[in-house]
Amino acid sequence: MLVSRRAALAAICLACGCGQESASESKSPPQKRVAIAPVPAAPVKIASEHLPNAFRIHEKVLSGGLPEGDAAFAELGALGVKTVISVDGMKPDVETAKKHGLRYVHLPHGYDGVPEARGKELAKAVRDLSGPVYIHCHHGKHRSPAAAAVACIGAGFVEPSGGELILKMAGTSENYRGLYDSARNAHAFEKAILDGLPADFPETSAIPPLAEGMVALEHTYDHVKQIAAAGWTTPADHPALDPAHEALILREHFTELLRLEETAKQHERFQQHLRDSEAAAQKLEDALRAQPVAADRAQAAIAVVEKNCAECHKDFRNTPLREKAPH
């Protein structure tokens, strides 16, 4: 039971093992080595309309948030990007990337840090794949800066002393102790180690159901926050978002997570956070279906969800890898 619980907790963190990854559809030919320009004194913010929180970490490596739609991938192309690496749990939009001549690689990891094996894969990817390389998570503030720091240090692009600065420049919250731990302890890998790793990077990686459910929950929660910012009405810039319907979908996410076999193996406190959030999401939906909308009740309900998420993340998601007992 202890082993299965730890394995499931790894899924919550979106830290998928190498053995869970699918092989890419085809192997890319070996890339010709090019001289890499030295890293800037500090990460440079990229003015971007469609790429959230984008930074240039190195001449060959950029970091940012999820590219969504043709406009975002076209902007990546305009920046000269050739390879996109997702460290998010969400399935990458491989089709749109290919339409714009970009290769997608999926190497997800969690908020608890970048595992050693994953760090080596990221370092080999930024070293060997066609660049520039754009590394992204969802918002571009937490996992992707950590991945970029570990990858660039591991490949020898950035000095180890520069890892923490990358996270701070990107605005990574210090609550993500595992991500900072990975950046602070990153080191360059020996050339022979990286040379010996497989080069068939996956376009998509298998994600455990619990982790997949958490990804979907995060996206709906983002919609609800946009609705809240619009005074519990449909946001002008997102006319397809129906407030009551998004609250219903939020509640359904919690309900489905509670039905998972993986969830039943978790600590009782983890399950209680989900139950409390499920109930609060139902109250949110009720408040948004009221006529007129009960804004005060809606705000109180979402505050409960936010509190539960924050406590759950602190207790189960953000604990650094090195503080977790081995499986």
Short mmCIF file of the C-alpha atoms (twelve columns), coordinates in Angstrom:
data_MODEL
# 
_entry.id   MODEL 
# 
loop_
_atom_site.group_PDB 
_atom_site.id 
_atom_site.type_symbol 
_atom_site.label_atom_id 
_atom_site.label_alt_id 
_atom_site.label_comp_id 
_atom_site.label_asym_id 
_atom_site.label_seq_id 
_atom_site.Cartn_x 
_atom_site.Cartn_y 
_atom_site.Cartn_z 
_atom_site.pdbx_PDB_model_num 
ATOM 1   C CA . MET A 1   0.000   0.000  0.000   1 
ATOM 2   C CA . LEU A 2   2.827   2.412  0.844   1 
ATOM 3   C CA . VAL A 3   4.479   1.821  -2.508  1 
ATOM 4   C CA . SER A 4   1.240   2.317  -4.455  1 
ATOM 5   C CA . ARG A 5   0.505   5.483  -2.507  1 
ATOM 6   C CA . ARG A 6   3.898   6.938  -3.320  1 
ATOM 7   C CA . ALA A 7   3.526   5.974  -6.962  1 
ATOM 8   C CA . ALA A 8   0.157   7.702  -7.122  1 
ATOM 9   C CA . LEU A 9   1.544   10.809 -5.448  1 
ATOM 10  C CA . ALA A 10  4.112   10.932 -8.215  1 
ATOM 11  C CA . ALA A 11  1.214   11.044 -10.659 1 
ATOM 12  C CA . ILE A 12  -0.303  13.988 -8.816  1 
ATOM 13  C CA . CYS A 13  2.920   15.881 -9.365  1 
ATOM 14  C CA . LEU A 14  2.834   15.080 -13.117 1 
ATOM 15  C CA . ALA A 15  6.254   13.532 -12.778 1 
ATOM 16  C CA . CYS A 16  5.956   10.676 -15.224 1 
ATOM 17  C CA . GLY A 17  8.696   8.067  -15.308 1 
ATOM 18  C CA . CYS A 18  10.764  7.478  -18.420 1 
ATOM 19  C CA . GLY A 19  9.258   4.043  -18.840 1 
ATOM 20  C CA . GLN A 20  5.813   5.585  -19.254 1 
ATOM 21  C CA . GLU A 21  6.748   7.634  -22.286 1 
ATOM 22  C CA . SER A 22  5.661   6.686  -25.781 1 
ATOM 23  C CA . ALA A 23  8.173   6.640  -28.584 1 
ATOM 24  C CA . SER A 24  8.021   9.451  -31.088 1 
ATOM 25  C CA . GLU A 25  6.644   8.659  -34.516 1 
ATOM 26  C CA . SER A 26  10.012  9.020  -36.147 1 
ATOM 27  C CA . LYS A 27  13.590  9.708  -35.230 1 
ATOM 28  C CA . SER A 28  15.082  12.983 -36.310 1 
ATOM 29  C CA . PRO A 29  18.427  12.839 -38.106 1 
ATOM 30  C CA . PRO A 30  21.460  13.831 -36.042 1 
ATOM 31  C CA . GLN A 31  21.750  17.585 -35.796 1 
ATOM 32  C CA . LYS A 32  24.890  19.352 -36.896 1 
ATOM 33  C CA . ARG A 33  26.619  20.918 -33.925 1 
ATOM 34  C CA . VAL A 34  26.762  24.688 -33.987 1 
ATOM 35  C CA . ALA A 35  28.635  27.149 -31.829 1 
ATOM 36  C CA . ILE A 36  26.386  28.324 -29.005 1 
ATOM 37  C CA . ALA A 37  26.592  31.957 -28.032 1 
ATOM 38  C CA . PRO A 38  27.175  32.662 -24.334 1 
ATOM 39  C CA . VAL A 39  24.200  33.082 -22.054 1 
ATOM 40  C CA . PRO A 40  23.001  36.640 -21.399 1 
ATOM 41  C CA . ALA A 41  23.960  38.153 -18.035 1 
ATOM 42  C CA . ALA A 42  20.365  37.435 -17.000 1 
ATOM 43  C CA . PRO A 43  17.255  36.004 -18.674 1 
ATOM 44  C CA . VAL A 44  15.783  38.501 -21.134 1 
ATOM 45  C CA . LYS A 45  12.036  39.128 -21.237 1 
ATOM 46  C CA . ILE A 46  10.542  38.615 -24.702 1 
ATOM 47  C CA . ALA A 47  7.840   41.038 -25.776 1 
ATOM 48  C CA . SER A 48  5.121   38.664 -26.939 1 
ATOM 49  C CA . GLU A 49  1.438   38.865 -27.734 1 
ATOM 50  C CA . HIS A 50  0.682   35.145 -27.677 1 
ATOM 51  C CA . LEU A 51  3.378   33.481 -25.520 1 
ATOM 52  C CA . PRO A 52  2.792   33.929 -21.763 1 
ATOM 53  C CA . ASN A 53  5.762   34.978 -19.625 1 
ATOM 54  C CA . ALA A 54  8.318   34.297 -22.358 1 
ATOM 55  C CA . PHE A 55  12.042  34.695 -21.608 1 
ATOM 56  C CA . ARG A 56  15.257  34.022 -23.486 1 
ATOM 57  C CA . ILE A 57  17.450  31.972 -21.164 1 
ATOM 58  C CA . HIS A 58  20.223  31.268 -23.657 1 
ATOM 59  C CA . GLU A 59  20.838  31.871 -27.331 1 
ATOM 60  C CA . LYS A 60  19.367  28.423 -27.973 1 
ATOM 61  C CA . VAL A 61  16.763  28.162 -25.179 1 
ATOM 62  C CA . LEU A 62  13.567  30.098 -24.482 1 
ATOM 63  C CA . SER A 63  11.070  29.519 -21.683 1 
ATOM 64  C CA . GLY A 64  7.432   30.465 -21.394 1 
ATOM 65  C CA . GLY A 65  3.803   29.432 -21.191 1 
ATOM 66  C CA . LEU A 66  1.547   27.272 -23.322 1 
ATOM 67  C CA . PRO A 67  1.380   28.234 -27.014 1 
ATOM 68  C CA . GLU A 68  -2.312  28.099 -27.954 1 
ATOM 69  C CA . GLY A 69  -3.523  28.258 -31.540 1 
ATOM 70  C CA . ASP A 70  -2.008  29.253 -34.848 1 
ATOM 71  C CA . ALA A 71  -1.025  32.750 -33.743 1 
ATOM 72  C CA . ALA A 72  1.163   31.449 -30.901 1 
ATOM 73  C CA . PHE A 73  2.928   28.862 -33.053 1 
ATOM 74  C CA . ALA A 74  3.412   31.436 -35.802 1 
ATOM 75  C CA . GLU A 75  5.060   33.704 -33.234 1 
ATOM 76  C CA . LEU A 76  7.373   30.880 -32.215 1 
ATOM 77  C CA . GLY A 77  8.304   30.469 -35.856 1 
ATOM 78  C CA . ALA A 78  8.990   34.188 -36.143 1 
ATOM 79  C CA . LEU A 79  11.357  33.858 -33.173 1 
ATOM 80  C CA . GLY A 80  13.231  31.187 -35.099 1 
ATOM 81  C CA . VAL A 81  12.124  28.358 -32.802 1 
ATOM 82  C CA . LYS A 82  12.518  24.887 -34.303 1 
ATOM 83  C CA . THR A 83  11.697  22.619 -31.342 1 
ATOM 84  C CA . VAL A 84  9.037   22.950 -28.636 1 
ATOM 85  C CA . ILE A 85  9.418   21.019 -25.380 1 
ATOM 86  C CA . SER A 86  6.430   20.705 -23.073 1 
ATOM 87  C CA . VAL A 87  7.005   19.875 -19.411 1 
ATOM 88  C CA . ASP A 88  3.267   20.189 -18.710 1 
ATOM 89  C CA . GLY A 89  0.960   17.224 -18.151 1 
ATOM 90  C CA . MET A 90  -1.404  18.327 -20.910 1 
ATOM 91  C CA . LYS A 91  -1.124  16.507 -24.249 1 
ATOM 92  C CA . PRO A 92  0.817   18.757 -26.662 1 
ATOM 93  C CA . ASP A 93  -0.833  20.213 -29.767 1 
ATOM 94  C CA . VAL A 94  1.456   18.289 -32.104 1 
ATOM 95  C CA . GLU A 95  -0.726  18.852 -35.160 1 
ATOM 96  C CA . THR A 96  -0.631  22.658 -35.021 1 
ATOM 97  C CA . ALA A 97  3.075   22.635 -34.274 1 
ATOM 98  C CA . LYS A 98  3.764   20.504 -37.339 1 
ATOM 99  C CA . LYS A 99  1.664   22.826 -39.464 1 
ATOM 100 C CA . HIS A 100 4.117   25.582 -38.567 1 
ATOM 101 C CA . GLY A 101 7.176   23.420 -39.138 1 
ATOM 102 C CA . LEU A 102 7.920   22.845 -35.453 1 
ATOM 103 C CA . ARG A 103 8.830   19.630 -33.698 1 
ATOM 104 C CA . TYR A 104 7.144   18.830 -30.361 1 
ATOM 105 C CA . VAL A 105 8.789   16.896 -27.537 1 
ATOM 106 C CA . HIS A 106 6.918   15.949 -24.354 1 
ATOM 107 C CA . LEU A 107 9.017   15.569 -21.182 1 
ATOM 108 C CA . PRO A 108 6.626   16.343 -18.278 1 
ATOM 109 C CA . HIS A 109 7.651   16.752 -14.662 1 
ATOM 110 C CA . GLY A 110 5.941   17.873 -11.494 1 
ATOM 111 C CA . TYR A 111 5.986   20.821 -9.131  1 
ATOM 112 C CA . ASP A 112 8.097   18.807 -6.700  1 
ATOM 113 C CA . GLY A 113 11.156  19.257 -8.887  1 
ATOM 114 C CA . VAL A 114 12.937  17.881 -11.939 1 
ATOM 115 C CA . PRO A 115 14.023  14.259 -11.391 1 
ATOM 116 C CA . GLU A 116 17.638  13.462 -12.217 1 
ATOM 117 C CA . ALA A 117 16.689  11.238 -15.167 1 
ATOM 118 C CA . ARG A 118 14.369  13.870 -16.585 1 
ATOM 119 C CA . GLY A 119 17.051  16.523 -16.151 1 
ATOM 120 C CA . LYS A 120 19.446  14.488 -18.258 1 
ATOM 121 C CA . GLU A 121 16.831  14.087 -20.987 1 
ATOM 122 C CA . LEU A 122 16.130  17.818 -20.992 1 
ATOM 123 C CA . ALA A 123 19.838  18.610 -21.166 1 
ATOM 124 C CA . LYS A 124 20.350  16.236 -24.099 1 
ATOM 125 C CA . ALA A 125 17.287  17.668 -25.862 1 
ATOM 126 C CA . VAL A 126 18.428  21.301 -25.682 1 
ATOM 127 C CA . ARG A 127 21.971  20.288 -26.612 1 
ATOM 128 C CA . ASP A 128 21.172  18.096 -29.604 1 
ATOM 129 C CA . LEU A 129 17.800  19.081 -31.077 1 
ATOM 130 C CA . SER A 130 17.368  21.852 -33.637 1 
ATOM 131 C CA . GLY A 131 17.138  25.232 -31.982 1 
ATOM 132 C CA . PRO A 132 16.159  27.607 -30.729 1 
ATOM 133 C CA . VAL A 133 14.174  25.434 -28.319 1 
ATOM 134 C CA . TYR A 134 11.069  26.741 -26.532 1 
ATOM 135 C CA . ILE A 135 10.388  25.028 -23.180 1 
ATOM 136 C CA . HIS A 136 6.910   25.560 -21.764 1 
ATOM 137 C CA . CYS A 137 4.529   24.525 -19.012 1 
ATOM 138 C CA . HIS A 138 1.037   26.010 -18.647 1 
ATOM 139 C CA . HIS A 139 1.591   29.542 -17.350 1 
ATOM 140 C CA . GLY A 140 5.347   29.693 -17.938 1 
ATOM 141 C CA . LYS A 141 6.065   30.757 -14.352 1 
ATOM 142 C CA . HIS A 142 7.018   27.626 -12.463 1 
ATOM 143 C CA . ARG A 143 7.840   24.298 -14.138 1 
ATOM 144 C CA . SER A 144 9.226   25.604 -17.432 1 
ATOM 145 C CA . PRO A 145 11.764  28.023 -15.857 1 
ATOM 146 C CA . ALA A 146 12.932  25.187 -13.596 1 
ATOM 147 C CA . ALA A 147 13.198  22.822 -16.556 1 
ATOM 148 C CA . ALA A 148 15.062  25.447 -18.587 1 
ATOM 149 C CA . ALA A 149 17.489  26.062 -15.728 1 
ATOM 150 C CA . VAL A 150 18.210  22.354 -15.232 1 
ATOM 151 C CA . ALA A 151 18.492  21.756 -18.989 1 
ATOM 152 C CA . CYS A 152 20.807  24.694 -19.662 1 
ATOM 153 C CA . ILE A 153 23.039  23.954 -16.692 1 
ATOM 154 C CA . GLY A 154 23.054  20.252 -17.505 1 
ATOM 155 C CA . ALA A 155 24.069  20.946 -21.108 1 
ATOM 156 C CA . GLY A 156 26.784  23.380 -20.050 1 
ATOM 157 C CA . PHE A 157 25.026  26.424 -21.491 1 
ATOM 158 C CA . VAL A 158 24.632  28.177 -18.124 1 
ATOM 159 C CA . GLU A 159 26.808  28.171 -15.020 1 
ATOM 160 C CA . PRO A 160 25.239  26.387 -12.016 1 
ATOM 161 C CA . SER A 161 25.205  29.671 -10.113 1 
ATOM 162 C CA . GLY A 162 22.705  31.074 -12.622 1 
ATOM 163 C CA . GLY A 163 19.921  28.569 -12.033 1 
ATOM 164 C CA . GLU A 164 18.075  30.336 -9.243  1 
ATOM 165 C CA . LEU A 165 18.139  33.646 -11.104 1 
ATOM 166 C CA . ILE A 166 16.212  32.080 -13.993 1 
ATOM 167 C CA . LEU A 167 13.354  31.161 -11.661 1 
ATOM 168 C CA . LYS A 168 13.327  34.531 -9.933  1 
ATOM 169 C CA . MET A 169 13.254  36.424 -13.237 1 
ATOM 170 C CA . ALA A 170 10.315  34.289 -14.404 1 
ATOM 171 C CA . GLY A 171 8.427   35.003 -11.177 1 
ATOM 172 C CA . THR A 172 8.479   31.453 -9.804  1 
ATOM 173 C CA . SER A 173 6.888   31.448 -6.367  1 
ATOM 174 C CA . GLU A 174 9.224   30.384 -3.573  1 
ATOM 175 C CA . ASN A 175 6.406   28.143 -2.358  1 
ATOM 176 C CA . TYR A 176 7.561   25.716 -5.057  1 
ATOM 177 C CA . ARG A 177 10.463  24.520 -2.968  1 
ATOM 178 C CA . GLY A 178 11.096  21.488 -5.136  1 
ATOM 179 C CA . LEU A 179 11.565  23.576 -8.274  1 
ATOM 180 C CA . TYR A 180 14.027  25.904 -6.535  1 
ATOM 181 C CA . ASP A 181 15.779  22.863 -5.091  1 
ATOM 182 C CA . SER A 182 16.272  21.467 -8.600  1 
ATOM 183 C CA . ALA A 183 17.626  24.766 -9.920  1 
ATOM 184 C CA . ARG A 184 19.999  25.278 -6.990  1 
ATOM 185 C CA . ASN A 185 21.376  21.753 -7.215  1 
ATOM 186 C CA . ALA A 186 21.589  21.498 -11.002 1 
ATOM 187 C CA . HIS A 187 24.974  20.569 -12.431 1 
ATOM 188 C CA . ALA A 188 26.547  19.923 -15.806 1 
ATOM 189 C CA . PHE A 189 26.343  16.328 -17.026 1 
ATOM 190 C CA . GLU A 190 29.329  14.585 -18.538 1 
ATOM 191 C CA . LYS A 191 29.252  14.477 -22.325 1 
ATOM 192 C CA . ALA A 192 29.432  10.690 -22.353 1 
ATOM 193 C CA . ILE A 193 26.324  10.433 -20.165 1 
ATOM 194 C CA . LEU A 194 24.254  12.610 -22.499 1 
ATOM 195 C CA . ASP A 195 25.675  10.919 -25.579 1 
ATOM 196 C CA . GLY A 196 24.554  7.559  -24.215 1 
ATOM 197 C CA . LEU A 197 20.912  8.555  -23.768 1 
ATOM 198 C CA . PRO A 198 18.298  7.583  -26.400 1 
ATOM 199 C CA . ALA A 199 17.634  10.273 -28.984 1 
ATOM 200 C CA . ASP A 200 14.070  9.254  -29.841 1 
ATOM 201 C CA . PHE A 201 12.286  11.904 -27.785 1 
ATOM 202 C CA . PRO A 202 8.493   11.363 -27.532 1 
ATOM 203 C CA . GLU A 203 5.928   13.717 -29.055 1 
ATOM 204 C CA . THR A 204 3.502   12.732 -26.303 1 
ATOM 205 C CA . SER A 205 3.997   10.898 -23.010 1 
ATOM 206 C CA . ALA A 206 1.523   8.746  -21.122 1 
ATOM 207 C CA . ILE A 207 -0.060  10.591 -18.172 1 
ATOM 208 C CA . PRO A 208 -1.658  8.682  -15.234 1 
ATOM 209 C CA . PRO A 209 -5.425  9.317  -14.821 1 
ATOM 210 C CA . LEU A 210 -5.055  11.253 -11.567 1 
ATOM 211 C CA . ALA A 211 -2.479  13.591 -13.071 1 
ATOM 212 C CA . GLU A 212 -4.549  13.975 -16.237 1 
ATOM 213 C CA . GLY A 213 -7.576  14.899 -14.140 1 
ATOM 214 C CA . MET A 214 -5.555  17.512 -12.274 1 
ATOM 215 C CA . VAL A 215 -4.491  19.085 -15.583 1 
ATOM 216 C CA . ALA A 216 -8.113  19.351 -16.732 1 
ATOM 217 C CA . LEU A 217 -9.087  20.779 -13.341 1 
ATOM 218 C CA . GLU A 218 -6.410  23.466 -13.615 1 
ATOM 219 C CA . HIS A 219 -7.693  24.618 -16.998 1 
ATOM 220 C CA . THR A 220 -11.294 24.911 -15.805 1 
ATOM 221 C CA . TYR A 221 -10.148 26.685 -12.648 1 
ATOM 222 C CA . ASP A 222 -8.399  29.254 -14.874 1 
ATOM 223 C CA . HIS A 223 -11.727 29.853 -16.622 1 
ATOM 224 C CA . VAL A 224 -13.482 30.371 -13.290 1 
ATOM 225 C CA . LYS A 225 -10.837 32.898 -12.214 1 
ATOM 226 C CA . GLN A 226 -11.389 34.840 -15.441 1 
ATOM 227 C CA . ILE A 227 -15.124 34.841 -14.759 1 
ATOM 228 C CA . ALA A 228 -14.558 36.036 -11.189 1 
ATOM 229 C CA . ALA A 229 -12.353 38.874 -12.449 1 
ATOM 230 C CA . ALA A 230 -15.220 39.908 -14.733 1 
ATOM 231 C CA . GLY A 231 -17.586 40.250 -11.767 1 
ATOM 232 C CA . TRP A 232 -19.008 36.733 -12.145 1 
ATOM 233 C CA . THR A 233 -20.131 37.428 -15.708 1 
ATOM 234 C CA . THR A 234 -18.899 36.178 -19.068 1 
ATOM 235 C CA . PRO A 235 -15.508 37.861 -19.768 1 
ATOM 236 C CA . ALA A 236 -15.566 40.164 -22.776 1 
ATOM 237 C CA . ASP A 237 -12.439 38.533 -24.197 1 
ATOM 238 C CA . HIS A 238 -13.797 34.988 -23.649 1 
ATOM 239 C CA . PRO A 239 -17.426 35.151 -24.844 1 
ATOM 240 C CA . ALA A 240 -17.788 31.357 -24.900 1 
ATOM 241 C CA . LEU A 241 -17.392 31.051 -21.116 1 
ATOM 242 C CA . ASP A 242 -20.724 30.548 -19.368 1 
ATOM 243 C CA . PRO A 243 -20.260 31.194 -15.612 1 
ATOM 244 C CA . ALA A 244 -22.682 28.607 -14.245 1 
ATOM 245 C CA . HIS A 245 -21.561 25.975 -16.730 1 
ATOM 246 C CA . GLU A 246 -17.884 26.437 -15.869 1 
ATOM 247 C CA . ALA A 247 -18.754 26.056 -12.180 1 
ATOM 248 C CA . LEU A 248 -20.588 22.839 -13.014 1 
ATOM 249 C CA . ILE A 249 -17.561 21.514 -14.944 1 
ATOM 250 C CA . LEU A 250 -15.329 22.457 -12.003 1 
ATOM 251 C CA . ARG A 251 -17.512 20.432 -9.655  1 
ATOM 252 C CA . GLU A 252 -17.506 17.499 -12.094 1 
ATOM 253 C CA . HIS A 253 -13.707 17.478 -12.101 1 
ATOM 254 C CA . PHE A 254 -13.640 17.048 -8.324  1 
ATOM 255 C CA . THR A 255 -16.340 14.358 -8.535  1 
ATOM 256 C CA . GLU A 256 -14.437 12.376 -11.158 1 
ATOM 257 C CA . LEU A 257 -11.161 12.667 -9.242  1 
ATOM 258 C CA . LEU A 258 -12.870 11.190 -6.177  1 
ATOM 259 C CA . ARG A 259 -13.999 8.198  -8.243  1 
ATOM 260 C CA . LEU A 260 -10.482 7.232  -9.316  1 
ATOM 261 C CA . GLU A 261 -8.852  4.135  -7.881  1 
ATOM 262 C CA . GLU A 262 -5.636  6.133  -7.463  1 
ATOM 263 C CA . THR A 263 -7.435  8.669  -5.283  1 
ATOM 264 C CA . ALA A 264 -8.716  5.955  -2.946  1 
ATOM 265 C CA . LYS A 265 -5.083  5.065  -2.175  1 
ATOM 266 C CA . GLN A 266 -4.190  8.588  -1.114  1 
ATOM 267 C CA . HIS A 267 -3.987  10.033 2.367   1 
ATOM 268 C CA . GLU A 268 -7.384  10.755 3.905   1 
ATOM 269 C CA . ARG A 269 -6.511  14.442 4.111   1 
ATOM 270 C CA . PHE A 270 -5.974  14.554 0.347   1 
ATOM 271 C CA . GLN A 271 -9.385  12.968 -0.234  1 
ATOM 272 C CA . GLN A 272 -11.028 15.380 2.213   1 
ATOM 273 C CA . HIS A 273 -9.611  18.347 0.315   1 
ATOM 274 C CA . LEU A 274 -11.296 17.000 -2.820  1 
ATOM 275 C CA . ARG A 275 -14.617 16.411 -1.036  1 
ATOM 276 C CA . ASP A 276 -14.627 19.888 0.479   1 
ATOM 277 C CA . SER A 277 -13.798 21.430 -2.901  1 
ATOM 278 C CA . GLU A 278 -16.522 19.394 -4.606  1 
ATOM 279 C CA . ALA A 279 -19.082 20.759 -2.150  1 
ATOM 280 C CA . ALA A 280 -17.794 24.319 -2.555  1 
ATOM 281 C CA . ALA A 281 -17.937 24.059 -6.350  1 
ATOM 282 C CA . GLN A 282 -21.575 22.985 -6.092  1 
ATOM 283 C CA . LYS A 283 -22.291 26.073 -3.959  1 
ATOM 284 C CA . LEU A 284 -20.505 28.167 -6.584  1 
ATOM 285 C CA . GLU A 285 -22.730 26.788 -9.330  1 
ATOM 286 C CA . ASP A 286 -25.857 27.428 -7.233  1 
ATOM 287 C CA . ALA A 287 -24.773 31.031 -6.616  1 
ATOM 288 C CA . LEU A 288 -24.131 31.635 -10.313 1 
ATOM 289 C CA . ARG A 289 -27.508 30.177 -11.324 1 
ATOM 290 C CA . ALA A 290 -29.350 32.443 -8.871  1 
ATOM 291 C CA . GLN A 291 -31.307 35.397 -10.251 1 
ATOM 292 C CA . PRO A 292 -29.688 37.779 -9.821  1 
ATOM 293 C CA . VAL A 293 -26.273 36.165 -9.455  1 
ATOM 294 C CA . ALA A 294 -25.312 35.858 -5.777  1 
ATOM 295 C CA . ALA A 295 -21.845 37.353 -6.124  1 
ATOM 296 C CA . ASP A 296 -21.042 37.266 -2.396  1 
ATOM 297 C CA . ARG A 297 -21.925 33.578 -2.166  1 
ATOM 298 C CA . ALA A 298 -19.910 32.860 -5.305  1 
ATOM 299 C CA . GLN A 299 -16.867 34.615 -3.861  1 
ATOM 300 C CA . ALA A 300 -17.166 32.709 -0.592  1 
ATOM 301 C CA . ALA A 301 -17.428 29.399 -2.443  1 
ATOM 302 C CA . ILE A 302 -14.411 29.952 -4.659  1 
ATOM 303 C CA . ALA A 303 -12.430 31.071 -1.597  1 
ATOM 304 C CA . VAL A 304 -13.015 27.612 -0.103  1 
ATOM 305 C CA . VAL A 305 -11.782 25.964 -3.301  1 
ATOM 306 C CA . GLU A 306 -8.691  28.213 -3.341  1 
ATOM 307 C CA . LYS A 307 -7.931  27.415 0.310   1 
ATOM 308 C CA . ASN A 308 -8.238  23.678 -0.254  1 
ATOM 309 C CA . CYS A 309 -6.051  23.807 -3.358  1 
ATOM 310 C CA . ALA A 310 -3.364  25.790 -1.555  1 
ATOM 311 C CA . GLU A 311 -3.314  23.411 1.425   1 
ATOM 312 C CA . CYS A 312 -3.338  20.327 -0.790  1 
ATOM 313 C CA . HIS A 313 -0.478  21.659 -2.900  1 
ATOM 314 C CA . LYS A 314 1.556   22.443 0.192   1 
ATOM 315 C CA . ASP A 315 0.965   19.018 1.723   1 
ATOM 316 C CA . PHE A 316 1.142   16.770 -1.326  1 
ATOM 317 C CA . ARG A 317 2.383   18.494 -4.482  1 
ATOM 318 C CA . ASN A 318 5.203   20.910 -3.721  1 
ATOM 319 C CA . THR A 319 7.357   18.839 -1.367  1 
ATOM 320 C CA . PRO A 320 10.852  18.648 -2.921  1 
ATOM 321 C CA . LEU A 321 11.837  15.288 -4.384  1 
ATOM 322 C CA . ARG A 322 14.786  14.942 -2.028  1 
ATOM 323 C CA . GLU A 323 12.459  15.168 0.996   1 
ATOM 324 C CA . LYS A 324 10.322  12.281 -0.188  1 
ATOM 325 C CA . ALA A 325 11.150  8.768  0.943   1 
ATOM 326 C CA . PRO A 326 12.370  6.463  -1.840  1 
ATOM 327 C CA . HIS A 327 9.811   4.084  -3.330  1 
# 
